[in-house]
Amino acid sequence: MWSKPWIMTQIWQDVLFLHWPISPNEIEPYIPQELQLDLYENNAWLSVVLFKVKGQRLRFLPPFPGMDSYLQLNVRTYVTYNGMKGIYFFNLDVTNRFIVQIATKASLSYRHSKISLKQRGNHFSFTSLHHGALAERLKISYQPISSAIMSSTLEKWLVERYHSWAKWKNSLFRIDISHMPWQLQRVNIDIVSNTLAPFVNETTKGIHPIAHYSKIQKARIYPPIVEIKNQLY
């Protein structure tokens, strides 16, 4: 996809991945009916990804002040559509209100949240809070403990995703991204509080997740593609 005409580029810094196996029956009612859950060894997966966005800009334009840097937290699961593997986002929480205003006009699941990421040496402290029908919080500290690792089959399955889907006016559309393969590191984590994805059983979120850290990733984002099939009801 690197040769395709992209519309936006971003740099993602200090990325933390958290992954929980989950029963497909528990999560399937919350994805669009056109999509199918992508399973690994009969498990669906709930993932939380948090990071800094830096250097965001549209193609051929310089970064726009006030929109080029913010914090983001994504809650997502893994899906397929017509044999193509990708991601469905339950929500994308960001600290930039203007980004939320633009994204919600296109029915994207962006929300404004209070997010803080502090670093002291090799130790990070992250907190997020979204006030909705239920307060959704994440408070976690983490510390990378290795150099880059050779990713296992499961680790590649969890992080190497280049397509996502969303609904807009009863239509399903896809957004593609491209970036180099993830350079993952092992990481120690301490989850103090987690009430994200309130539709998920608390017992599931009480399981210690698979966790990875990556220092930096540069990504390109491509124009949305309307999927031809299954748009009408």
C-alpha positions as CSV (number, residue, x, y, z in Angstrom):
1,M,0.0,0.0,0.0
2,W,3.0,2.4,0.3
3,S,2.6,3.2,-3.4
4,K,-1.1,4.2,-3.1
5,P,-2.2,7.8,-2.6
6,W,-2.4,8.3,1.1
7,I,-4.2,11.3,2.7
8,M,-2.7,11.6,6.2
9,T,0.4,10.6,8.0
10,Q,1.0,10.2,11.8
11,I,3.9,9.2,14.1
12,W,2.9,6.9,17.0
13,Q,5.2,7.1,20.0
14,D,5.4,5.0,23.2
15,V,2.8,2.5,22.1
16,L,1.4,0.1,24.7
17,F,-0.7,-2.9,23.5
18,L,-2.9,-4.9,26.0
19,H,-4.7,-8.0,24.7
20,W,-7.3,-10.2,26.5
21,P,-8.8,-13.4,25.1
22,I,-12.6,-13.4,25.3
23,S,-15.5,-15.6,24.5
24,P,-16.9,-14.8,21.0
25,N,-20.5,-14.8,22.4
26,E,-19.6,-12.0,24.8
27,I,-18.4,-9.6,22.2
28,E,-20.2,-10.5,18.9
29,P,-23.4,-8.5,19.7
30,Y,-21.4,-5.3,19.7
31,I,-19.9,-5.5,16.2
32,P,-21.8,-4.6,12.9
33,Q,-23.6,-7.6,11.6
34,E,-21.8,-7.4,8.3
35,L,-18.5,-8.3,10.0
36,Q,-17.4,-11.6,11.4
37,L,-15.2,-12.0,14.4
38,D,-11.6,-13.1,13.6
39,L,-10.7,-15.8,16.1
40,Y,-7.4,-17.2,17.2
41,E,-7.6,-20.8,18.6
42,N,-11.4,-20.3,19.1
43,N,-11.0,-17.1,21.1
44,A,-12.0,-13.6,20.2
45,W,-9.7,-10.8,21.5
46,L,-10.3,-7.5,23.1
47,S,-7.3,-5.1,22.7
48,V,-6.5,-1.7,24.2
49,V,-3.8,0.4,22.5
50,L,-2.5,3.7,24.0
51,F,0.0,6.0,22.5
52,K,1.1,9.6,21.6
53,V,0.2,10.9,18.1
54,K,2.9,13.3,16.8
55,G,3.4,15.0,13.5
56,Q,-0.1,14.4,12.2
57,R,-0.6,16.2,8.8
58,L,-2.5,15.9,5.6
59,R,-0.6,15.0,2.5
60,F,1.2,18.0,0.8
61,L,0.5,20.2,3.9
62,P,2.5,21.0,7.0
63,P,1.2,20.0,10.4
64,F,-1.7,22.3,11.5
65,P,-1.0,23.9,14.9
66,G,-3.2,22.3,17.7
67,M,-4.0,19.2,15.6
68,D,-0.6,17.6,15.1
69,S,-0.1,16.2,18.6
70,Y,-2.4,14.5,21.1
71,L,-2.8,11.3,23.2
72,Q,-5.0,8.5,22.1
73,L,-6.5,5.2,23.5
74,N,-8.2,2.7,21.3
75,V,-10.5,-0.2,22.3
76,R,-10.9,-2.7,19.6
77,T,-11.5,-6.3,18.5
78,Y,-10.5,-8.4,15.5
79,V,-12.8,-9.0,12.5
80,T,-13.0,-10.1,8.9
81,Y,-15.0,-8.9,5.9
82,N,-15.0,-10.9,2.6
83,G,-11.9,-12.7,3.7
84,M,-10.0,-9.6,4.6
85,K,-8.6,-9.4,8.2
86,G,-8.7,-6.2,10.2
87,I,-10.0,-4.3,13.2
88,Y,-13.3,-3.0,14.5
89,F,-12.9,0.0,16.9
90,F,-15.4,0.2,19.8
91,N,-14.0,3.6,20.6
92,L,-11.1,5.9,19.9
93,D,-10.5,8.3,22.8
94,V,-8.4,11.4,22.2
95,T,-7.4,14.5,24.0
96,N,-8.1,16.8,21.0
97,R,-11.7,18.0,20.9
98,F,-11.4,19.3,17.3
99,I,-10.4,15.8,16.1
100,V,-13.5,14.4,17.8
101,Q,-15.8,17.0,16.2
102,I,-14.5,16.2,12.7
103,A,-14.5,12.4,13.2
104,T,-18.0,12.2,14.7
105,K,-19.4,14.0,11.6
106,A,-18.4,10.8,9.7
107,S,-19.9,8.6,12.4
108,L,-16.4,7.4,13.6
109,S,-16.3,6.3,17.2
110,Y,-14.0,9.1,18.5
111,R,-14.6,10.5,21.9
112,H,-13.0,13.2,24.0
113,S,-11.3,11.9,27.2
114,K,-9.0,13.2,29.8
115,I,-5.7,11.4,29.2
116,S,-2.3,11.8,30.8
117,L,0.9,10.1,30.0
118,K,4.0,10.8,32.2
119,Q,7.5,9.4,31.8
120,R,10.3,9.2,34.3
121,G,13.3,7.5,32.9
122,N,12.1,4.1,31.5
123,H,8.9,4.2,33.6
124,F,5.5,5.4,32.2
125,S,2.3,6.3,34.0
126,F,-0.9,6.5,32.0
127,T,-4.4,7.5,33.1
128,S,-7.6,8.1,31.0
129,L,-11.1,9.0,32.0
130,H,-14.2,9.3,29.8
131,H,-17.5,10.5,31.2
132,G,-20.3,8.8,29.4
133,A,-23.3,6.8,30.5
134,L,-20.7,5.0,32.6
135,A,-17.3,6.4,33.6
136,E,-14.6,4.5,31.7
137,R,-11.2,4.6,33.3
138,L,-7.8,3.2,32.8
139,K,-4.9,3.7,35.2
140,I,-1.8,1.8,34.5
141,S,2.0,2.0,34.8
142,Y,4.4,0.2,32.6
143,Q,8.1,-0.3,31.9
144,P,9.7,-1.8,28.8
145,I,12.1,-4.5,29.9
146,S,13.7,-5.8,26.7
147,S,15.1,-4.9,23.3
148,A,13.0,-5.7,20.2
149,I,11.8,-9.3,20.2
150,M,11.1,-11.8,17.4
151,S,7.3,-11.8,17.3
152,S,5.4,-15.1,17.7
153,T,2.6,-16.1,15.4
154,L,0.0,-14.9,17.9
155,E,1.9,-11.6,18.4
156,K,1.9,-10.9,14.7
157,W,-1.7,-11.8,14.5
158,L,-2.6,-9.3,17.2
159,V,-0.6,-6.3,16.0
160,E,-0.1,-6.6,12.2
161,R,-3.5,-5.2,11.1
162,Y,-3.8,-2.8,8.2
163,H,-7.6,-2.5,7.7
164,S,-10.4,-1.3,9.9
165,W,-14.2,-1.0,9.3
166,A,-16.9,1.4,10.5
167,K,-20.6,2.1,9.9
168,W,-21.9,5.3,8.4
169,K,-25.5,5.9,7.5
170,N,-26.1,2.1,7.2
171,S,-23.1,1.7,5.0
172,L,-20.0,-0.1,5.8
173,F,-16.7,1.4,4.9
174,R,-13.0,0.5,5.3
175,I,-9.9,2.5,6.2
176,D,-6.5,1.2,5.2
177,I,-3.2,2.1,6.8
178,S,0.4,1.1,6.1
179,H,3.5,1.0,8.2
180,M,6.6,-1.1,8.8
181,P,6.2,-4.3,10.8
182,W,6.0,-3.6,14.5
183,Q,9.2,-3.8,16.6
184,L,7.8,-5.1,19.9
185,Q,9.4,-5.2,23.3
186,R,8.4,-7.1,26.5
187,V,7.0,-4.8,29.1
188,N,6.1,-5.0,32.8
189,I,2.6,-3.6,33.6
190,D,0.7,-2.7,36.7
191,I,-3.0,-2.1,36.1
192,V,-4.4,-0.1,39.0
193,S,-7.9,0.4,37.5
194,N,-9.7,-0.7,34.3
195,T,-13.4,0.0,33.6
196,L,-13.0,0.2,29.8
197,A,-15.4,-1.7,27.5
198,P,-18.1,-1.9,30.2
199,F,-20.0,-4.4,28.1
200,V,-17.3,-7.0,28.8
201,N,-17.4,-9.2,31.9
202,E,-15.2,-7.9,34.7
203,T,-13.8,-11.4,35.1
204,T,-12.3,-11.2,31.6
205,K,-10.6,-7.9,32.3
206,G,-9.3,-9.3,35.6
207,I,-7.1,-11.7,33.6
208,H,-3.5,-10.4,33.1
209,P,-3.3,-9.4,29.5
210,I,-0.7,-10.1,26.9
211,A,1.3,-6.8,26.8
212,H,3.8,-5.3,24.4
213,Y,5.5,-1.9,24.0
214,S,6.9,-0.2,20.9
215,K,8.8,3.0,20.9
216,I,7.8,4.5,17.5
217,Q,5.9,3.8,14.4
218,K,5.2,6.0,11.3
219,A,1.9,5.3,9.6
220,R,0.1,6.4,6.5
221,I,-3.7,6.5,6.3
222,Y,-5.7,6.1,3.1
223,P,-9.0,7.4,1.8
224,P,-12.1,5.5,3.1
225,I,-13.4,2.8,0.8
226,V,-17.1,2.0,0.7
227,E,-17.7,-1.7,0.7
228,I,-20.1,-2.6,-2.1
229,K,-22.0,-5.4,-0.5
230,N,-24.4,-5.6,2.5
231,Q,-25.1,-1.8,2.7
232,L,-28.9,-2.0,2.7
233,Y,-31.3,-3.6,5.1
